[in-house]
Amino acid sequence: MYLRKILMAIVLLGLLAAGIVSYLIYTAVFAPNTKMEADEAYVYIPTDATFEAVLNQLRPLLGDMDTFQAVARRKKYVSNIRPGKYAIYKGMNNNEIINSLRSRNIPVSISFNNQETLADLAGRIASQLEADSLSLLETMRDTAYLNDFGLDADTGIALYLPNTYEFFWNTSARGFRERMLKEYRQFWNQERNGKAAALDLEPLQVITLASVVHKETAKVEERPRVAGVYLNRLDRNMLLQADPTVIYAIKQKTGNFDTVIKRVLYKDLELDSPYNTYKYAGLPPGPITMPDISAIDAVLNAERHDYLYFVADVENFGYHKFARTLAQHNRNKAQYVRWINEQKINR
């Protein structure tokens, strides 16, 4: 009888111990283990990150790091770390957290526009993806890659269409470039290529002209009319005489693309640069900025008219006055020059 009681006690103690162990295991795996106040937080795990690096990001968010590490080892996450952006939600347990970190890489929305150079674009993208600006720039400037499209470091920006795109945060520099090429090819579909051909222009030439149109006016509704002026001048073998191309030439010569130039001077028109459309006929060698899609489509759908000139309209700021004859243009220009002198804008 006494032996039976001892055996029963041992069994009960065993069951109790098993229960406690089971409870501890259950708690470690399934009990909530977050301490953040916000409903959600995000961690960005770099490529080749160590488990310790992951822990450092999680410490401000989790309540019990010991149980998390134990479950992470049990689920073999320690040797299976994946880079990317991951969400941690308030009230998550260790099992849910590890499942999220293993398989729920969240895309990020990146956007870019109005960059004038590949260096500017690389810096913009590096602020939104893991890839650093140097690796992005080296990939964008890859000579062999650009040669396939008849481009160089100055004209390569034509391959990047400004918009908002979804990427995984850990996308590499090459991965970004490949995705942009895919977007470029989709953009230049049969319809747009057909419109470019009807204008006797290649896609690069369309983007180049669109970059000038983009710089000339921020008013989307006016861009087809401005594009029509330049196309008319090209058809008549007239110099484009576009001030934004002169400004670009000045920036390129000085190497300072942060320069703000509000007024082009007569001496600037003598600058010897293929981008100076007061000196060289036809389109400049490449885009002077990254044009909006609206500017590209403005060229492809340019307004048909017989205007050959335009100048800023000081009575309707942001817009322009258009003229068919040089005499009419000179009258419009005189009004603009008087206004700009009154504002004491000398550069």
SEZA-90137 format. One record per residue (C-alpha): x, y, z. Coordinates in Angstrom, 1 decimal, decimal comma, padded with zeros to 4 digits. Layout:
N
LOKE      px      py      pz
LOKE       X       Y       Z
...
***
This chain:
347
LOKE      px      py      pz
LOKE   000,0   000,0   000,0
LOKE   002,8   002,4   001,0
LOKE   004,6   001,6  -002,2
LOKE   001,5   002,3  -004,3
LOKE   001,1   005,7  -002,7
LOKE   004,7   006,5  -003,5
LOKE   004,2   005,4  -007,1
LOKE   001,0   007,5  -007,3
LOKE   002,8   010,5  -005,9
LOKE   005,6   010,1  -008,5
LOKE   003,1   009,8  -011,3
LOKE   001,3   012,9  -010,1
LOKE   004,5   014,9  -009,7
LOKE   005,5   013,7  -013,2
LOKE   002,1   014,9  -014,6
LOKE   002,5   018,2  -012,8
LOKE   006,0   018,6  -014,1
LOKE   004,9   017,7  -017,6
LOKE   002,0   020,2  -017,3
LOKE   004,3   022,9  -016,2
LOKE   006,7   022,2  -019,0
LOKE   003,9   022,1  -021,5
LOKE   002,6   025,4  -020,1
LOKE   006,0   027,0  -020,4
LOKE   006,4   025,7  -023,9
LOKE   002,9   026,9  -024,9
LOKE   003,6   030,3  -023,3
LOKE   006,9   030,6  -025,1
LOKE   005,4   029,8  -028,4
LOKE   001,9   031,1  -028,3
LOKE   001,6   033,8  -025,7
LOKE   001,7   037,4  -026,9
LOKE   005,3   038,7  -026,8
LOKE   005,2   042,3  -027,9
LOKE   005,7   045,5  -025,8
LOKE   005,3   048,2  -028,4
LOKE   002,6   050,8  -028,0
LOKE   001,8   051,2  -031,7
LOKE  -000,4   048,7  -033,4
LOKE   002,4   047,8  -035,8
LOKE   006,1   048,3  -036,4
LOKE   008,5   047,3  -039,2
LOKE   011,9   045,8  -039,2
LOKE   014,3   046,1  -042,2
LOKE   016,6   043,1  -042,3
LOKE   019,6   043,6  -044,6
LOKE   021,1   041,1  -046,9
LOKE   023,5   038,7  -045,1
LOKE   022,2   039,9  -041,7
LOKE   023,2   037,8  -038,7
LOKE   020,8   036,6  -036,1
LOKE   022,3   039,0  -033,6
LOKE   021,5   041,9  -036,0
LOKE   017,9   040,7  -036,2
LOKE   017,7   040,6  -032,4
LOKE   019,0   044,1  -032,1
LOKE   016,1   045,3  -034,2
LOKE   013,6   043,3  -032,3
LOKE   014,7   044,2  -028,8
LOKE   012,6   047,5  -028,6
LOKE   009,6   045,6  -029,8
LOKE   009,5   042,3  -027,9
LOKE   008,9   041,6  -024,2
LOKE   010,8   038,4  -023,7
LOKE   013,9   038,0  -025,8
LOKE   014,9   034,6  -024,2
LOKE   011,7   032,9  -025,3
LOKE   011,9   034,4  -028,7
LOKE   015,4   033,1  -029,2
LOKE   014,4   029,7  -027,9
LOKE   011,5   029,4  -030,4
LOKE   013,7   030,9  -033,2
LOKE   016,2   028,1  -032,7
LOKE   013,5   025,5  -032,4
LOKE   012,0   026,6  -035,7
LOKE   015,6   026,9  -037,3
LOKE   015,1   030,5  -038,1
LOKE   018,6   031,3  -036,8
LOKE   020,1   029,6  -039,9
LOKE   017,4   030,7  -042,3
LOKE   017,3   034,5  -042,1
LOKE   015,8   036,3  -045,0
LOKE   016,3   040,0  -045,9
LOKE   013,4   042,4  -046,4
LOKE   010,9   044,5  -044,7
LOKE   008,7   042,7  -042,2
LOKE   005,7   043,7  -040,0
LOKE   005,4   043,1  -036,3
LOKE   001,9   043,5  -035,0
LOKE   000,9   044,3  -031,4
LOKE  -000,1   041,1  -029,6
LOKE   001,9   038,7  -031,8
LOKE   003,3   035,6  -030,3
LOKE   006,8   034,2  -031,0
LOKE   005,5   031,7  -033,5
LOKE   003,7   034,4  -035,5
LOKE   006,7   036,7  -035,3
LOKE   009,0   034,1  -036,7
LOKE   006,6   033,0  -039,4
LOKE   006,3   036,7  -040,4
LOKE   010,1   037,1  -040,6
LOKE   010,5   033,9  -042,6
LOKE   007,9   034,4  -045,3
LOKE   006,1   037,7  -045,3
LOKE   008,5   040,2  -047,0
LOKE   006,4   043,3  -047,5
LOKE   006,8   045,4  -050,7
LOKE   007,6   049,1  -050,4
LOKE   006,4   051,8  -052,6
LOKE   009,1   053,9  -054,2
LOKE   008,8   057,0  -056,3
LOKE   011,0   059,3  -058,3
LOKE   010,7   062,1  -060,7
LOKE   012,4   065,3  -061,9
LOKE   016,0   063,9  -061,5
LOKE   018,4   065,5  -063,9
LOKE   021,2   063,0  -063,7
LOKE   021,8   059,3  -063,0
LOKE   023,6   060,3  -059,9
LOKE   020,5   062,2  -058,6
LOKE   018,4   059,1  -059,4
LOKE   020,8   056,7  -057,6
LOKE   020,6   058,9  -054,5
LOKE   016,9   059,1  -054,6
LOKE   016,5   055,3  -055,0
LOKE   019,1   054,6  -052,3
LOKE   016,9   056,5  -049,8
LOKE   014,1   054,0  -050,4
LOKE   015,8   050,6  -051,0
LOKE   018,6   048,7  -049,4
LOKE   020,9   049,1  -052,4
LOKE   023,4   051,9  -051,8
LOKE   023,8   054,9  -054,2
LOKE   027,3   053,8  -055,4
LOKE   026,2   050,3  -056,5
LOKE   023,1   051,8  -058,1
LOKE   025,1   054,4  -060,0
LOKE   027,7   051,9  -061,1
LOKE   024,9   049,6  -062,4
LOKE   023,1   052,5  -064,2
LOKE   026,3   053,7  -065,8
LOKE   027,4   050,3  -066,9
LOKE   028,9   051,0  -070,4
LOKE   028,1   047,6  -072,0
LOKE   024,5   047,8  -070,8
LOKE   024,0   051,4  -072,1
LOKE   025,6   050,6  -075,4
LOKE   022,9   048,0  -076,1
LOKE   020,4   050,9  -076,2
LOKE   022,7   053,4  -078,0
LOKE   023,0   055,4  -074,7
LOKE   025,7   056,7  -072,5
LOKE   026,1   058,1  -069,0
LOKE   024,6   061,4  -070,0
LOKE   021,6   060,0  -071,8
LOKE   021,0   056,8  -069,8
LOKE   018,4   058,5  -067,6
LOKE   016,0   058,1  -070,5
LOKE   015,5   054,4  -069,5
LOKE   013,9   055,4  -066,2
LOKE   010,3   056,5  -066,3
LOKE   009,1   058,5  -063,2
LOKE   006,3   056,9  -061,4
LOKE   005,5   055,0  -058,2
LOKE   006,5   051,4  -058,1
LOKE   006,4   048,5  -055,7
LOKE   009,6   046,7  -054,9
LOKE   010,9   044,5  -052,2
LOKE   013,1   046,6  -049,9
LOKE   016,1   044,3  -050,4
LOKE   016,0   044,5  -054,2
LOKE   019,6   044,7  -055,5
LOKE   020,9   047,5  -057,8
LOKE   020,8   045,1  -060,8
LOKE   017,3   044,0  -059,8
LOKE   016,2   047,6  -059,8
LOKE   017,7   048,2  -063,2
LOKE   016,1   045,1  -064,7
LOKE   012,7   046,1  -063,4
LOKE   013,0   049,6  -064,8
LOKE   013,9   048,2  -068,2
LOKE   010,8   046,0  -068,1
LOKE   008,7   049,1  -067,3
LOKE   010,3   051,0  -070,1
LOKE   009,6   048,3  -072,6
LOKE   006,0   048,1  -071,4
LOKE   005,6   051,8  -071,7
LOKE   006,9   051,9  -075,3
LOKE   004,1   049,7  -076,6
LOKE   003,0   049,4  -080,2
LOKE   000,8   052,5  -079,9
LOKE   003,4   054,8  -078,5
LOKE   006,1   053,5  -080,9
LOKE   003,6   054,1  -083,8
LOKE   003,0   057,7  -082,7
LOKE   006,8   058,3  -082,4
LOKE   007,3   056,9  -085,9
LOKE   004,6   059,2  -087,2
LOKE   006,7   062,1  -085,9
LOKE   009,8   060,7  -087,4
LOKE   011,3   060,3  -083,9
LOKE   012,9   057,5  -082,0
LOKE   011,8   056,9  -078,4
LOKE   015,0   058,5  -077,1
LOKE   014,3   061,6  -079,2
LOKE   010,7   061,8  -077,9
LOKE   012,0   061,6  -074,3
LOKE   014,6   064,2  -075,1
LOKE   012,1   066,6  -076,5
LOKE   009,7   065,8  -073,6
LOKE   012,4   066,8  -071,1
LOKE   012,6   070,2  -072,7
LOKE   008,8   070,5  -072,7
LOKE   008,7   069,4  -069,1
LOKE   011,2   072,2  -068,1
LOKE   009,4   074,8  -070,2
LOKE   006,0   074,5  -068,4
LOKE   004,7   072,8  -065,3
LOKE   001,1   073,2  -066,7
LOKE   000,2   069,7  -067,9
LOKE  -002,6   071,1  -070,1
LOKE  -000,2   073,4  -071,9
LOKE   002,5   070,8  -072,7
LOKE   000,9   069,5  -075,9
LOKE   000,9   073,1  -077,3
LOKE   004,5   073,7  -076,3
LOKE   005,5   070,4  -077,8
LOKE   003,7   071,5  -081,0
LOKE   005,9   074,6  -081,2
LOKE   009,1   072,6  -081,0
LOKE   007,9   070,1  -083,6
LOKE   007,0   073,0  -085,9
LOKE   010,5   074,4  -085,5
LOKE   012,1   071,0  -086,2
LOKE   010,0   070,6  -089,3
LOKE   011,2   074,0  -090,5
LOKE   014,9   073,3  -089,6
LOKE   014,8   076,2  -087,2
LOKE   016,9   076,3  -084,0
LOKE   014,8   075,2  -081,0
LOKE   016,2   078,1  -079,0
LOKE   015,0   076,5  -075,7
LOKE   016,3   078,3  -072,6
LOKE   016,2   075,1  -070,4
LOKE   018,8   073,4  -072,7
LOKE   021,1   076,4  -072,1
LOKE   020,6   076,1  -068,4
LOKE   021,4   072,4  -068,6
LOKE   024,6   073,2  -070,6
LOKE   025,7   075,6  -067,9
LOKE   025,1   073,1  -065,2
LOKE   026,9   070,4  -067,1
LOKE   029,9   072,6  -067,7
LOKE   030,2   073,7  -064,1
LOKE   029,3   070,2  -062,7
LOKE   026,9   071,8  -060,3
LOKE   023,3   070,6  -061,0
LOKE   022,0   072,3  -057,9
LOKE   022,5   075,7  -059,5
LOKE   019,3   077,8  -059,7
LOKE   019,2   079,9  -062,8
LOKE   016,1   082,0  -063,3
LOKE   017,3   084,1  -066,2
LOKE   019,3   083,1  -069,3
LOKE   021,7   085,9  -070,4
LOKE   022,8   086,7  -073,9
LOKE   026,4   085,7  -073,0
LOKE   025,0   082,2  -072,1
LOKE   023,7   081,7  -075,6
LOKE   027,3   081,6  -076,8
LOKE   028,2   078,6  -074,6
LOKE   029,7   075,9  -076,9
LOKE   027,8   072,8  -075,9
LOKE   025,7   070,4  -078,0
LOKE   023,0   071,0  -075,4
LOKE   022,8   074,7  -076,4
LOKE   019,9   074,8  -078,8
LOKE   020,6   078,4  -079,6
LOKE   023,9   077,3  -081,2
LOKE   023,3   073,8  -082,4
LOKE   020,4   072,7  -084,6
LOKE   018,0   069,8  -083,9
LOKE   017,5   068,1  -080,5
LOKE   020,1   068,0  -077,8
LOKE   022,0   064,7  -077,5
LOKE   019,7   063,5  -074,7
LOKE   017,3   064,4  -072,0
LOKE   018,0   067,5  -069,9
LOKE   015,9   066,0  -067,1
LOKE   013,7   063,1  -066,3
LOKE   010,4   064,1  -068,0
LOKE   007,0   063,3  -066,5
LOKE   005,0   060,8  -068,4
LOKE   002,6   063,6  -069,1
LOKE   005,4   065,4  -071,0
LOKE   006,2   062,3  -073,0
LOKE   002,6   061,9  -074,0
LOKE   002,4   065,6  -074,7
LOKE   005,0   065,1  -077,4
LOKE   003,4   062,0  -078,8
LOKE   000,0   063,8  -078,8
LOKE   001,3   067,3  -079,6
LOKE  -001,2   070,0  -080,5
LOKE  -001,4   070,7  -084,2
LOKE  -001,1   074,5  -084,8
LOKE   001,1   077,0  -086,6
LOKE   002,8   078,6  -083,6
LOKE   006,6   079,0  -083,8
LOKE   007,3   081,1  -080,7
LOKE   006,2   081,4  -077,1
LOKE   007,3   083,4  -074,0
LOKE   006,2   083,5  -070,3
LOKE   002,8   085,2  -069,8
LOKE   003,3   087,8  -067,0
LOKE  -000,5   088,3  -066,9
LOKE  -001,2   084,6  -066,3
LOKE   001,7   083,2  -064,4
LOKE   002,7   079,7  -065,1
LOKE   001,4   079,9  -068,7
LOKE   002,8   081,3  -071,9
LOKE   001,9   083,6  -074,8
LOKE   002,2   081,9  -078,2
LOKE   002,9   083,6  -081,5
LOKE   002,9   082,7  -085,2
LOKE   005,3   085,5  -086,3
LOKE   008,5   086,9  -085,0
LOKE   007,0   090,4  -084,8
LOKE   004,2   089,2  -082,6
LOKE   006,6   087,2  -080,5
LOKE   008,9   090,3  -080,0
LOKE   006,0   092,3  -078,7
LOKE   005,2   089,5  -076,2
LOKE   008,8   089,2  -075,3
LOKE   009,2   092,9  -074,7
LOKE   006,4   092,7  -072,1
LOKE   008,2   089,8  -070,4
LOKE   011,6   091,5  -070,4
LOKE   010,1   094,7  -068,8
LOKE   008,5   092,5  -066,1
LOKE   011,6   090,5  -065,3
LOKE   013,7   093,7  -065,1
LOKE   011,2   095,2  -062,7
LOKE   011,7   092,1  -060,5
LOKE   015,4   092,7  -060,6
LOKE   016,0   089,1  -061,7
LOKE   019,6   089,2  -063,0
LOKE   020,4   085,4  -062,9
***
